[in-house]
Amino acid sequence: MKSLRLAVIGGGVIGAKHAELISNYRGVDLVGISDIDQSVNSLADQYKVAFYNELEDLLLTQRPDGVIISVPNSQHQTVARICAKHKIHMLIEKPIADSIESADRITEIAESEQVHVLVGHHRRHSSLVKKTKDLIDDNDFGRLIGVSMLWALYKPEDYFEIEWKRKKPGGGPLFINLIHEIDLLRHLCGEIVEVYAKASSETRKFEVEDSMVISVEFASGALGNIFASDSSASPWSYELTTHENKYYYPVDENCYYFLGSKQSLSFPKMELWNYENTESSGWQYPIKKSSNLPDEVDPLVEQLKHFCDVIKGNALPYVSCRDAKKSLAVVLSIIESIEKKLPVTISK
Ligand SMILES: NC(=O)c1ccc[n+]([C@@H]2O[C@H](COP(=O)([O-])OP(=O)(O)OC[C@H]3O[C@@H](n4cnc5c(N)ncnc54)[C@H](O)[C@@H]3O)[C@@H](O)[C@H]2O)c1
């Protein structure tokens, strides 16, 4: 069968990772890389593919079946519009855009040009996340009462040498990192209807926040909280505990807890707790744990595999524009709550 022809637009941190994944994956060919920065041609050289300063040149010359858009959030709409006009299916990195208006424009152009857009909330393709969803959706779990999440780690000093990472808008862990936690919360626990958040920049003293506490209410009535900090000497984050991204130091710890009326689950150790005997539930009775670890997969590879299925017409995007827009809307509401010092209802 003919290989799919894929191109990467934006060859920075994550674009380079996508180029590596495509070049290692059977059944797809990396046919080009486009970037406004000429120095990114070294990445194209590394994979022996053509480099294009002008995106239109890449699209006209290579006619890719699909593109991975890994340019800064502010550029997602501009690049997506050009690709949609050329009728090319897209994987757009998360968040879908930097504003609701841009997310709407991307949705409209993709629908009018009849191209598929998969949004790169890659953690949804994790086997740990899929197993979590199966377990908490199961009747045996009872009613989901709440969830408690920690995203606490220490970003090295050199991370902040890049100026925009210290400035608003665009910098700060809420928009860069917590979008992942928010997207997982929605995916696993249902829609979020209200948020109330406080942020602090007391540790690093940058313009952007370094720590946050966020309360959420779900449409089901379940409650949740996230404590997040990029300046704490802590192992309790998705990055360090799941071992999915080999860049991060691996630890054998949990970072999330899902609490149900009949069972509770720790993540990512996937320890499911429940009473030995349902007739004797109560704090004086034995409560036991069982392990439910799934096989390990690389969610970025799974996402690429899924994108290929979407291009071939064998699947619809697992994370659509409309879905990803809701995660963006929650993050924007958290920012509003921090600024106004008030709870914010998420608009439908
Ligand atoms: N899924 C993840 O875990 C993950 C991780 C990192 C970044 N991201 C997302 O990926 C995107 C890129 O982030 P990054 O950290 O790789 O950024 P980056 O700054 O390292 O790279 C962006 C690249 O895009 C290029 N560029 C800018 N405007 C362009 C345009 N109009 N056309 C072509 N190239 C353009 C820049 O020159 C740069 O090389 C963002 O949306 C970010 O949120 C996702």
The ligand as a Tripos MOL2 file, in Angstrom:
@<TRIPOS>MOLECULE
LIG
   44    48     1     0     0
SMALL
NO_CHARGES

@<TRIPOS>ATOM
      1 N1          1.7630   18.2920   22.7430 N.am      1 LIG1
      2 C1          2.7020   18.7990   23.5340 C.2       1 LIG1
      3 O1          3.0410   18.2270   24.5720 O.2       1 LIG1
      4 C2          3.3840   20.0690   23.1390 C.ar      1 LIG1
      5 C3          4.6590   20.3400   23.6220 C.ar      1 LIG1
      6 C4          5.2710   21.5350   23.2240 C.ar      1 LIG1
      7 C5          4.5960   22.4260   22.3980 C.ar      1 LIG1
      8 N2          3.3320   22.1310   21.9820 N.ar      1 LIG1
      9 C6          2.6090   23.0680   21.1060 C.3       1 LIG1
     10 O2          3.2770   23.0770   19.8420 O.3       1 LIG1
     11 C7          3.2800   24.3830   19.2800 C.3       1 LIG1
     12 C8          4.7260   24.8210   19.0710 C.3       1 LIG1
     13 O3          5.4030   24.8460   20.3080 O.3       1 LIG1
     14 P1          7.0070   24.7150   20.3860 P.3       1 LIG1
     15 O4          7.3200   24.6420   21.8460 O.co2     1 LIG1
     16 O5          7.4850   23.6360   19.4910 O.co2     1 LIG1
     17 O6          7.4230   26.1420   19.8350 O.3       1 LIG1
     18 P2          8.8320   26.5890   19.2410 P.3       1 LIG1
     19 O7          8.9080   28.0650   19.4570 O.co2     1 LIG1
     20 O8          9.9320   25.7300   19.7540 O.co2     1 LIG1
     21 O9          8.6910   26.2810   17.6500 O.3       1 LIG1
     22 C9          7.8000   26.9400   16.8100 C.3       1 LIG1
     23 C10         8.3980   26.9940   15.4150 C.3       1 LIG1
     24 O10         7.4280   27.5280   14.5190 O.3       1 LIG1
     25 C11         8.0790   28.4450   13.6320 C.3       1 LIG1
     26 N3          7.0660   29.3810   13.1180 N.ar      1 LIG1
     27 C12         6.5160   30.4590   13.7290 C.ar      1 LIG1
     28 N4          5.5580   30.9940   12.9430 N.ar      1 LIG1
     29 C13         5.5090   30.2300   11.8160 C.ar      1 LIG1
     30 C14         4.7330   30.2750   10.6320 C.ar      1 LIG1
     31 N5          3.7830   31.2070   10.4640 N.pl3     1 LIG1
     32 N6          4.9590   29.3490    9.6670 N.ar      1 LIG1
     33 C15         5.9200   28.3970    9.8290 C.ar      1 LIG1
     34 N7          6.6910   28.3210   10.9300 N.ar      1 LIG1
     35 C16         6.4730   29.2010   11.9240 C.ar      1 LIG1
     36 C17         9.1510   29.0950   14.5030 C.3       1 LIG1
     37 O11        10.1720   29.6780   13.7080 O.3       1 LIG1
     38 C18         9.6330   27.8930   15.3200 C.3       1 LIG1
     39 O12        10.6890   27.2100   14.6590 O.3       1 LIG1
     40 C19         2.4860   25.2460   20.2530 C.3       1 LIG1
     41 O13         1.1400   25.2500   19.8410 O.3       1 LIG1
     42 C20         2.6200   24.5050   21.5720 C.3       1 LIG1
     43 O14         1.5520   24.7640   22.4610 O.3       1 LIG1
     44 C21         2.7300   20.9730   22.3120 C.ar      1 LIG1
@<TRIPOS>BOND
     1     1     2 1
     2     2     3 2
     3     2     4 1
     4     4     5 ar
     5     4    44 ar
     6     5     6 ar
     7     6     7 ar
     8     7     8 ar
     9     8     9 1
    10     8    44 ar
    11     9    10 1
    12     9    42 1
    13    10    11 1
    14    11    12 1
    15    11    40 1
    16    12    13 1
    17    13    14 1
    18    14    15 2
    19    14    16 1
    20    14    17 1
    21    17    18 1
    22    18    19 2
    23    18    20 1
    24    18    21 1
    25    21    22 1
    26    22    23 1
    27    23    24 1
    28    23    38 1
    29    24    25 1
    30    25    26 1
    31    25    36 1
    32    26    27 ar
    33    26    35 ar
    34    27    28 ar
    35    28    29 ar
    36    29    30 ar
    37    29    35 ar
    38    30    31 1
    39    30    32 ar
    40    32    33 ar
    41    33    34 ar
    42    34    35 ar
    43    36    37 1
    44    36    38 1
    45    38    39 1
    46    40    41 1
    47    40    42 1
    48    42    43 1
@<TRIPOS>SUBSTRUCTURE
     1 LIG1         1 GROUP 0 **** ****
